[in-house]
Amino acid sequence: MAAPTQLSFISKPCPSPLFSHIPRTRFSPSTTARPASSRFKCLASQTGFFTRLGRLIKEKAKSDVEKIFSGFSKTRDNLAVIDELLLYWNLADTDRVLDELEEALLVSDFGPRITIKIVESLREDILGGKLKSGSEIKDALKKSVLDLLTNKGSKTELRLGFRKPAVIMVVGVNGGGKTTSLGKLAYRLKNEGAKILMAAGDTFRAAASDQLEIWAERTGCEIVVAEKENAKASSGLHTNYSLMEELIACKRAVGKVIPGAPNEILLVLDGNTGLNMLPQAREFNEVVGITGFILTKLDGSARGGCVVSVVDELGIPVKFVGVGEALEDLQPFDAEAFVNAIFS
């Protein structure tokens, strides 16, 4: 059962026919209530607000490395065998050690192509005399993974442009964690000074709007939702043609009202699916042009290598990772922190 999209409007929403027929449900904390005339005062009028916002969030990721470290504990446990392999490494054991290292990477869902590329590069450097100790091999392994992430997915900060409002479109299949991710993203952006309006675009699952309203209340954000009687149900998968057409139509509608929008189209992928997320990612990218990934539920998965696989396969950056249940546990992705977390 597919769930096409949800939207988050950052800053002052423009009056438009797009939502003119949709009743608004508003939530605001009583402690911060303001007169209606000033509710949407736009902080983005400051020059470069969105640019600074994206950079600030990225910088804060570097200070939250402990959350990333704990969030990838299961993947790290999977890869701990590498330390054991390299502890007493010697040149005569090269083939055996690299075979076992290859297996460890595959089990963690790095994928065959990336795994072979990494292992063969290490083999070449070992036999060429460039790597002479276990610690040097591990450093080279970490550098290989970091290079894959930074060469193909370096633009990890949110790119929200210079106009207001900025629009983030959040898409993905049911059960991937869209609603939760959107709520946590709204919480993070609001805490950095942005004004948030959520728009429930998921008309194929009646409960989705209700869940988003709960997140709006929890985070103190505005929300617009469709009338209940207008919600539609569908039993199709994300490959269903009509559902993907709805997604395209939604993107076009937003672009007509706000030129250049959406600024970001983020695809939410369930980390528990591992490499199985790749077909989803390819299809959504072909249909709407994904600008970044949100990988969820990685704290419960030992398949963290899928982070590297999806970036290498599609050349699209991971922008956020879900590493826990708390509001603060949707973390901006930092490639170096990720590599250090899985290869401690």
C-alpha positions in Angstrom: 0.0 0.0 0.0 1.7 3.2 -1.1 1.7 6.6 0.5 2.8 9.2 -2.1 3.8 12.3 -0.2 3.7 14.8 2.6 4.8 18.4 2.4 6.4 20.7 4.8 6.3 24.4 4.1 9.1 26.3 5.9 8.4 30.0 6.6 5.3 32.0 5.6 2.9 30.1 3.3 1.8 31.9 0.3 -2.0 32.4 -0.1 -3.0 30.3 -3.1 -5.7 28.3 -4.7 -3.8 25.1 -4.0 -5.1 24.8 -0.4 -8.0 27.3 -0.7 -10.6 24.5 -0.4 -8.8 22.6 2.5 -9.8 23.5 6.1 -6.9 24.3 8.3 -6.2 22.6 11.6 -3.8 24.7 13.7 -1.9 23.8 16.8 0.3 26.2 18.8 1.7 25.9 22.3 -0.3 28.1 24.7 2.9 29.5 26.1 3.9 31.0 22.8 0.5 32.1 21.5 0.6 35.3 19.4 -2.0 37.5 17.7 -3.2 35.9 14.4 -1.8 38.8 12.4 1.8 37.9 13.5 1.5 34.1 13.5 3.3 33.8 10.2 6.0 36.5 10.6 8.7 35.3 8.3 12.2 34.9 9.7 13.4 33.9 6.2 13.3 37.5 5.2 16.7 37.7 6.7 19.3 37.5 3.9 20.5 33.9 3.4 18.4 32.5 6.2 17.8 29.1 4.5 21.4 28.9 3.5 22.5 29.4 7.1 19.8 27.1 8.3 21.1 24.2 6.2 24.7 24.8 7.2 23.8 25.1 10.9 22.0 21.8 10.9 25.0 20.2 9.2 27.4 21.7 11.7 25.3 20.5 14.6 25.5 17.0 13.2 29.2 17.0 14.1 28.4 17.7 17.7 25.9 14.9 17.8 28.3 12.1 17.0 27.5 10.2 20.1 23.9 9.7 18.9 25.2 8.5 15.5 27.7 6.2 17.3 25.1 4.6 19.5 22.6 4.4 16.7 24.8 2.2 14.5 25.8 -0.2 17.3 24.3 -3.3 15.6 26.2 -2.6 12.4 29.3 -1.9 14.3 28.9 -5.3 16.1 28.6 -7.0 12.7 31.9 -5.4 11.6 33.8 -5.9 14.9 35.2 -9.1 13.3 37.4 -6.9 11.1 39.3 -5.7 14.2 39.9 -9.3 15.2 41.1 -10.2 11.7 43.5 -7.3 11.5 44.9 -7.6 15.0 47.4 -10.3 14.2 47.5 -9.8 10.4 50.5 -10.8 8.4 51.2 -10.9 4.7 50.9 -14.6 4.4 47.3 -14.4 5.7 46.2 -11.7 3.2 43.8 -13.9 1.2 42.1 -15.4 4.1 41.7 -12.1 5.9 40.4 -10.3 2.9 37.9 -13.1 2.2 36.5 -12.8 5.8 36.5 -9.0 5.5 34.5 -9.3 2.3 32.0 -11.5 4.1 31.6 -9.0 6.9 30.9 -6.2 4.5 28.4 -8.2 2.6 26.5 -9.3 5.8 26.2 -5.6 6.7 24.7 -4.9 3.2 27.5 -3.0 1.6 26.5 -4.7 -1.6 28.6 -7.0 -3.9 29.9 -4.2 -6.2 31.1 -1.9 -3.5 32.5 -4.8 -1.4 34.5 -6.2 -4.3 35.8 -2.7 -5.2 36.9 -2.0 -1.6 38.5 -5.5 -1.0 40.4 -5.5 -4.4 41.7 -2.0 -3.7 43.0 -3.2 -0.3 44.5 -6.3 -1.9 46.4 -4.2 -4.5 47.8 -1.8 -1.9 48.8 -4.7 0.4 50.6 -6.6 -2.3 52.1 -3.3 -3.6 53.6 -2.7 -0.1 51.6 0.4 0.6 49.8 -1.2 3.6 52.1 -2.9 6.0 50.0 -3.4 9.2 46.5 -4.2 10.4 46.0 -0.6 11.5 47.0 0.7 8.1 44.6 -1.7 6.4 41.7 -0.5 8.7 42.5 3.1 8.0 42.5 2.4 4.3 39.2 0.6 4.6 37.6 3.6 6.4 39.0 6.0 3.8 37.6 3.9 0.9 34.1 4.0 2.5 34.4 7.7 3.3 35.5 8.5 -0.3 32.5 6.6 -1.7 30.1 8.7 0.4 31.8 12.1 -0.2 32.5 11.7 -3.9 28.9 10.8 -4.8 26.8 12.2 -2.0 28.6 15.2 -0.6 25.7 17.7 -0.6 24.2 16.5 2.6 22.9 19.8 3.9 19.3 20.9 3.1 19.3 23.2 0.1 16.2 25.4 0.5 17.1 28.3 -1.9 16.7 32.0 -1.2 12.9 32.6 -1.7 10.2 32.1 0.9 8.5 29.9 1.5 10.8 26.9 1.1 9.0 23.6 0.4 10.2 20.1 1.4 8.3 17.2 -0.1 8.6 13.9 1.8 7.8 10.8 -0.2 8.0 7.0 0.3 6.0 3.8 0.8 3.8 3.0 3.8 5.7 1.9 6.9 9.0 3.5 6.0 8.6 6.2 8.6 7.5 9.3 6.6 5.2 10.8 9.2 7.6 10.3 12.0 10.5 11.6 10.0 8.5 14.7 8.9 7.5 15.4 12.5 11.1 15.1 13.7 12.4 17.2 10.8 9.8 19.9 11.6 10.9 19.9 15.2 14.6 20.3 14.3 13.9 23.1 11.8 11.5 24.9 14.2 14.2 24.8 16.9 16.6 26.6 14.5 14.1 29.5 14.0 12.1 28.4 10.9 8.3 28.7 10.8 6.7 25.4 9.8 3.5 24.6 8.0 2.8 20.9 7.5 0.5 19.7 4.7 -0.8 16.2 4.7 -0.6 15.0 1.1 -1.2 11.3 1.9 -4.7 10.7 0.7 -4.3 7.0 0.3 -4.1 6.1 4.0 -6.8 7.6 6.2 -4.8 7.4 9.4 -1.8 9.2 8.0 -3.4 12.7 8.4 -4.4 11.9 12.0 -0.8 10.9 12.8 0.6 14.0 11.2 -1.9 16.1 13.3 -0.5 14.5 16.4 3.0 15.4 15.3 1.9 19.0 14.6 0.5 19.3 18.1 3.6 17.7 19.6 6.0 20.0 17.8 3.8 23.1 17.9 3.6 23.5 14.1 0.8 24.6 11.8 -0.9 21.9 9.6 -3.4 21.7 6.7 -5.2 18.5 6.0 -7.8 17.3 3.5 -11.4 16.7 4.6 -11.9 13.1 5.8 -14.5 12.4 3.2 -12.1 13.3 0.4 -9.5 10.8 1.5 -9.1 7.9 -0.9 -8.0 4.3 -0.2 -5.8 2.1 -2.4 -4.4 -1.4 -2.2 -1.6 -0.7 -4.8 2.1 -0.8 -4.2 4.5 2.0 -4.8 4.8 0.7 -8.4 1.1 1.3 -9.0 0.9 3.7 -12.0 -2.0 5.8 -10.7 -0.2 6.4 -7.4 2.9 7.6 -9.1 0.9 9.8 -11.3 -0.7 11.4 -8.2 2.8 12.0 -6.9 3.8 13.8 -10.2 0.6 15.8 -10.1 1.3 16.9 -6.5 4.8 18.1 -7.4 3.5 20.0 -10.4 0.7 21.6 -8.3 3.2 22.9 -5.8 5.5 24.2 -8.5 2.6 26.2 -10.1 1.8 27.9 -6.9 5.4 28.5 -5.7 7.9 28.8 -8.6 10.9 26.6 -8.1 9.2 24.5 -5.4 9.6 21.9 -4.0 13.1 22.9 -2.9 13.9 19.4 -1.6 12.2 16.1 -2.4 13.3 13.6 0.3 12.7 9.9 0.0 12.2 8.0 3.3 13.7 4.5 3.2 13.4 1.9 5.9 16.9 0.9 7.0 15.7 -2.6 8.0 15.1 -3.4 4.3 18.8 -3.1 3.5 19.7 -3.5 -0.1 16.0 -4.1 -0.9 15.6 -0.3 -0.7 17.5 0.2 -4.0 14.6 -0.6 -6.4 12.3 1.8 -4.4 14.9 4.5 -4.6 15.5 4.1 -8.3 11.7 4.2 -9.1 10.9 7.2 -7.0 13.9 9.0 -8.4 12.8 8.3 -12.0 9.4 9.7 -11.3 10.0 12.8 -9.2 13.7 13.4 -9.0 14.8 12.7 -5.5 17.2 15.3 -3.9 18.1 13.4 -0.8 17.4 10.4 1.4 16.1 10.0 5.0 17.1 6.5 6.2 15.1 5.4 9.2 15.2 2.7 11.8 18.9 2.2 11.5 19.3 1.9 15.3 17.4 -1.5 15.0 19.3 -2.7 11.9 22.6 -4.4 11.5 22.5 -3.5 7.8 24.0 0.0 7.9 26.1 -0.7 4.8 23.0 0.1 2.8 23.8 3.8 3.5 26.9 3.4 1.3 25.1 1.3 -1.3 22.3 3.7 -2.0 24.6 6.7 -2.3 27.0 4.8 -4.6 24.2 3.4 -6.7 22.3 6.6 -7.3 24.7 9.4 -6.5 22.0 11.0 -4.2 23.1 12.1 -0.8 21.7 10.9 2.5 20.5 14.0 4.4 19.2 12.5 7.6 19.3 9.2 9.5 16.9 7.9 12.1 18.8 6.4 15.0 16.2 6.3 17.8 12.7 7.1 19.0 13.2 10.5 20.6 12.4 13.8 18.8 16.1 14.5 18.5 17.0 11.2 17.0 16.5 12.2 13.4 20.2 13.2 12.8 21.7 15.2 10.0 24.0 12.8 8.1 27.7 13.3 8.5 29.8 10.9 6.5 32.9 11.0 8.7 30.8 10.4 11.9 29.1 7.5 10.2 32.3 5.8 9.1 33.8 6.2 12.6 30.6 4.8 14.1 30.6 1.6 12.1 34.3 1.0 12.2 35.1 2.0 15.8 
